[in-house]
């Protein structure tokens, strides 16, 4: 019972100490270990003092503790006796086993020494014979090994040479095959047979993979050469396709070429998987497909330019055959239908299940949107170039030949202006719908970056471009009349001008220019409601034109300085009293364009008059010409007030620059005008203008 009360850790510790004291005496231990047993509990240590231990124990413990200690020590003594007995038994068993082992070894080792001596003799004999054989065969073995190395070297040289020749032959054969495929494609293109479109590559079966397979069987270590050969073959295939793209390949032919290339790539991939031709061909195809998309837009731009460049006819032909209208309709069709056809071709690329195109689908969507954005910007630049408002560059020479180096046709500029309106209002919305339906999602850019094609930006571009082209057309027509007026007023000596006999020829030329304008705008622009030009007095009264009586009163005054001053004062008073809207915003209508041109021409006429000095006859010649123009224009122009005002301004300017401003009498003016009208009708020179109607 006393033994069970001792804690397990203390009991185990005492057991270890007892065993340690039995096998490892303390007198040889370290000072640190020796110090651990210098306390009262170290009964088993060599330095244990029984008397001191008992004295300390009696002094520190009472009777009950001494009795408990006695019981513990009796139990420990009993346990130690048991443990020592077990150790003795175990050591006895080990001694018995060792004795048995020694007896067995003695019985088996008898006779082994003689056998070892015999084995040693045999080994020495074999070694001596081996040495003699090696000595006798050494020279021959060295010679044989040298010959073997030479043979292997020669064989390797011969194989490498043969491998290089076969590889060169293989490359040449594949190149000849490509040439044959190219010839077949050219023949099919020349035949113009739609049923044979896209059959060029399919006409010759792909044998590249078979050749690579056979070569690899013969030369197993030719992997690097074959990879390079296969990659070059893929590159050449795509280079051939790019050459076809430059010659305007159809989408069917393009897809046929890609199918053939991809099939050949897959076959070679199965034979030479280390080359990873699928990924390699994807990188090469990326550039080829992008070039195809870009070239498609380039050819569409070329078609539109060709349709516009057909506007090259004389004014007489224009009046009879309406070529401007035909060119405008053809251009509209080319822009809209051509864009729809392009979208259809690109849609075929997206719908194609070819693995090559499936991997490029996101890029194709971005290329199409970006292509249309760049296409319309280039088209706007093409319009500027064809109109003569932009100098040609090297990149524009492809579609501008025939237009540069010549005077720009005014009718072409008007066609470009109206075509810009059509693109803004009709073509862009329609194309935007198609792009949104088929090319708006799945792009490589992602939704967070937005679309590449921005229809609003393009619409604004053509809106501004159309307005500029319309004003450019007006400027071209006005400059031609200005050139005519400059020659008219700079040629004669107005101070020595003779008395007027008839209306001057420049008036006929001016009217011919107006007829040409009338013919062009009727072919291109729609009719519209003309905005009436109103002028009112400061007190609110309205007048249709200046009073002829007032003008006659001015002209009947003397040419004294006083009369001139009074005329100027009266004219200035009129300008301040009357307010008239001369120049208004130009609209895309026949009336607006024609009226603006007439106003600018009359304003130019006024400025040229102000630069000259006239005698009485010169002033009267101007009066006669203006009177004739007033007669014709008043009958054919809705903006009568503005035109009448500008004609009056010309007369006033001439009177201010005249040395003796005495006008012709109205009867004389009417008579001369009637004579001019009669002669013109006889020669069929004057026709109803319908200007502004």
Secondary structure by P-SEA (a helix, b strand, c coil): cccccccaaaaaaaaaaaaaaaccccccccaaaaaaaccccccccccccaaaaaaaaaaaccaaaaaaaaaaaaaaaaaaaaaaaaaaaaaaaaaaaaaaaaaaaaaaacaaaaaaaaaaaaaaaaaaaaaaaaaaaaaaaaaaaaaaaaaaaaaaaaaaaaaaaaaaaaaaaaaaaaaaaaaaaaaaaaacccccccccccccccaaaaaaaaaaaacccaaaaaaaaaaaaaaaaaaaaaaaaaacccaaaaaaaaaaaaaaaaaaaaaccccaaaaaaaaaaaaaaaaaaaaaaaaaaaaaaaaaacccccaaaaaccaaaaaaaaaaaaaaaaaaaaaaaaaaaaaacccaaaaaaaaaaaaaaaaaaaaaaaaaaaaaaaaaccccccccccccccccccccccaaaaaaaaaaaaaaaccaaaaaaaaaaacccccccccccccccccaaaaaaaaaaaaaaaaaaaaaaaaaaaaaaaaaaccccccccccccccccaaaaaaaaaaaaaaaaaaacccccbbbbbbbbcccccccccccaaaaaaaaaccccaaaaaaaaaaaaaaaaaccccccccccccaaaaaaaaaaaaaaaaaaaaaabbbcaaaaaaaaaaaaaaaaaaaacccaaaaaaaaaaaaaaaaaaaccccccccaaaaaaaaaaaaaaaaaacccccccccc
